[in-house]
Amino acid sequence: MKKSRIHQRSLGLSDQEATSLHMVNQLRTEIQSLDKRIAQLQQETQPDLDMVKHLGGIMQNRQSVLNWMQLRNAQL
């Protein structure tokens, strides 16, 4: 007779398993850090616009993944 198991959705990252909630929290933290860094760069007298654009792209990608994960989790 097989025992039923409750499966928690997880994603393997660098030999570690992270739950969806952990990933959502990590993405939120990264987005906040990127936002702060971009704001700091923009306040400089001669901001590195290439870096601002690069970090903005990374932040947009993280936000897209976060939105997808939140939608996915809402459907579960």
N, C-alpha and C positions, 0 to 999 in steps of 0.2 A: 504494500500500500504506500503510495506516495504522499509525502507531507506537502501541504500547500505552503508556498512561500510568498510573502509580500515583497514585491519588487519595488525598490526605490529607483527612480530614474537617476542615472549618474553618467558622467562623462569622464573617461580616463585622460588625464593630463600628466605628462612627465612622471609616469609610474605612480600617480596619486589619483584617487577617485574624488571627484567633486560633485556634490549634489547640484541640482539646478538652482536651488536657492543660494548656495555658496557662489555659484557663477554669477548670478544676478547681482549679488552684493559686491562681488569683486569688480564687475563691470561698472557699477555705479561709482565705486571708489576711484577707478581709473578715469572715468569721465570727469569727475570733480577735480582730480589732480591735473588733467589735461587742460580743463577750463581755467584753473588758477594759473597754470604756466603760460597759457596764451595771453591771459590778462596782464601778467607780469611783463611779458615780451612787448606787448602793445604799449605799455606805459614808458618804455625806454625812449630816450630822445631819438635814437636811430634804430628802431626795431628791425630785427632780421626777418623780413617779410617772407622769405623762403621757409624759414623755420615755423613761422606762424601758420603758413599755408599747409606745411607738412603735418604739424600737430593738429590742425583743424581737420585734415583728412582722416587722421587716426581717430580723432574724437567722433567724427561722423560715422566711421565704421563701427566703433564700439557702441554708439547709440543705436545703430541699425540692428546689431546683434542683440542688444538689450531689449529693444522693441519686439523682435522676433521671439525671444525667450519668454517675455511677458505674455505675449499672445498665445504661445504654445502652452504655457503653464495655466493660463485662464481656461483653455479648452479641456484640460484634464479633469 
